[in-house]
Amino acid sequence: MDDSKEYCPFCGADLQGPPIPKEIQHHYGATHGSRKIGIYSREEDRVIKWQCPDCGKEWERE
């Protein structure tokens, strides 16, 4: 697998999203969006897990 891309740790789906237009990439610090779904905790006020949009499985945020 390509190390510059992210993949689901369960089903291996490519989690790289669509390209971000060059003129606004500096706002994101990235060249592509992400397909990962962030699971948000109101108590912790942050994303605590990720979810794969293909298989639906969740994993802890590193």
Secondary structure as UniProt FT lines:
FT   TURN            3..4
FT   TURN            9..11
FT   STRAND          16..19
FT   HELIX           22..24
FT   HELIX           25..28
FT   STRAND          32..34
FT   STRAND          37..41
FT   TURN            42..45
FT   STRAND          46..51
FT   TURN            53..55
FT   STRAND          58..60
//
